[in-house]
Amino acid sequence: MLITHDTRCALDTVVDLVNTAPEDNAAPDGLLDVAALEDFVRNHEISDVGTLSEFDLSAVRKIRGRFASVFAAHDARTAAGVINELVAAAGTTPRLTDHDGYDWHVHYFAPGASVADHLAADCGMALAFFVVAGEQERLRRCEAPDCRRAFVDLSRNRSRRYCDSRTCGNRLHVAAYRARRKEAAG
């Protein structure tokens, strides 16, 4: 599956957006206030965004929950339904652009769109490409019992199980090793 630069950026953005949500009240909301949203926008180099407000924060939190349901979808039809709603509500307006040193690529948000509509359109289309390609199962949640962070499995054989093999994966492998040693020691 060919993933263009702008699609990869949108995938990274939607994964990071979904992962700002507090999980079972164990972690604070990563979008606690407008300043956190401004940081998110700046860190992800989201273009054409004006001054952000509490309204923007509320709207982004709402679509964050919708995107989370795409990662939780058990089938492509369910994921497609949510993506269609997000993209349609954003007033998608595809247009070619070349800005900030990037070659030609497609923006799906309308000029002057809110940050929530911008994210819904661009990130929604990035996720749509996975559903169209029959790759919806690559939109996953970490299998570590204490994690559940979203990620996109871009491995060749679709075998990635953890959001980060160096943390979640390694922690579980070490725990399993210690349990085997304890069992063997009796």
N, C-alpha and C positions, 0 to 999 in steps of 0.2 A: 504494500500500500504506500503510495507516494504521499508524503506529508510535507506541504510547502512551509516556508518560514512563517508566514502569517497564521497558518493553521496551527503550527506547533506553539506559537506564542499564545494563541487563543486557548489551546488545550492546557498549557501551563497556567494560564490565568484562571480558567474555570476550576481546575484542580485546587489551586491555592485559594480561590474564593470559597469553594465548598469546605475546605479544611479550616477556614476561619470560624466556622460554626462551632459552638461549644458542644462537646459530646457528653451527654448525660450529666451536665453541670459539673463535670470534672475539671474542665479548663475554661478560662474566661473567653468571652466572645472576642474574636480577633478583629471585629469591626465594632468596637465598643462605642466609638464616637466619630464625629466628622473628621477629626485629625487622623484617626486610624484609616478611614476611607481615603483621605488625601494621600497618605503614605502608600496605601495599596495601589492607587492610581499611578503615583509616581514610580513606584518600584516595578510596575508592570508596563510602564511606558505607554499608557493608554492615551491615545491622542484625541484631540478635539473635545476636551472636557473643560467646561468653564468652572466657575466658582461652585463649590459643593455646599450642600445644605443638609439639614436634618431630614428633609423630604427625600433627598437623594439617598441618604443612609438607610432610611426605612425601605425605599424601593429596592435597593441593592440587597438588603437582608431578605426581602421577599423572594426575589429571583434566586438568591442563594439556596433557599429551601427547595425551590423548583428544580434547580440543577442537581441538588442532592438526591432528589427522587429519580433522576435519570441514572445516577450511579447505583441506585438501589433497585432499579427496574429488573424484573426477572425475565423479560423478553423484549424483543425489538419493537413490537407493536406498542407496548406501554411506553418505552423510551421515546418512540417516534411521536406519540400523542403529546407528551410533555414538551418535547422540542418544538413541535408544530405550534403549540400554544405560545411558547416563549417568543419564537421568531415572529409569529403573526402579530402579537401584541406590541412588539417593538417597532412595527412599521418598517420592515426591512426594505432597504433601498440599495441594491448592489451597485457599486461603482468602482472603477479602476483608479488607483492612486499610486504615486511614487513619492514618498516623503521621508524625511529624516535619514537619507542615505540608503533606504531600502529600494529594491527594484520594484517593478510593477506588481501589485497585488490587489486583492479585492477587499474592500470594506463593505460590510452589509448594513451598517447603521446609516440612518439618514443624517445629512449635515445638520448640526445643531441638536442632535438627539441628546437626551439625558444620559448620564453615565449608566443607569440601569438598562435603558434601551440599547445603548452601545454594547454592553456586556451580553444582554440577551440575544442580540442579533449576531454578533461576531462569534461568541462562544457557542451559541446554539447551532450555528452553521458548522462550526468545527466538530461538534458532537454528531451532527446530522451526517457528516461524511462517513463516520464510523458505522452508523446504522445502515446507510446506503451500501457500504462495502461489505455488509454482513459481518462486521467486526464489533458489534455492540458489547459482546462479552469481554472486550478489552477494557471497558470502563468498569473499574473494580473498586472494592474496598479492601483494605489491608486485612489479612486473615489472622493477625495477632489478636488474641482475645482482649487485650487491653488497649487496642489502637483504633481500628476502623477508619483510618484516614483514606480519602479517595486517592486514586492514581490511575493513570492510563498505562496499561501493559503494552509496551512497544517491543517486547522480546520477540524474537523470530518465531518461537514455537508456542507462544501464548502461555508461558509457564510461570510468570512472575506471580508471587503470592503475597508479598509484603510491600508496603509503601517504600521501605528502605531496607535493603538486605543487611546493611551494616548495623542497623539498630534493631528493628523489630525481628528480622530474620535471624540475626546472630544471637539475640537474646533468647529466642525460642530454641535454637540449636544448642546453646550452652545449657539451658535448663533441661533439655532432653538428655544431653550427655551426663549431666550430674545425676539425674534420676536413674539412668542405667547403671552408673557407677555405684550409687547407693543401693540399688537392687542387687547388684552383683556382690557387694560387700555383705549384704544380708543382715 
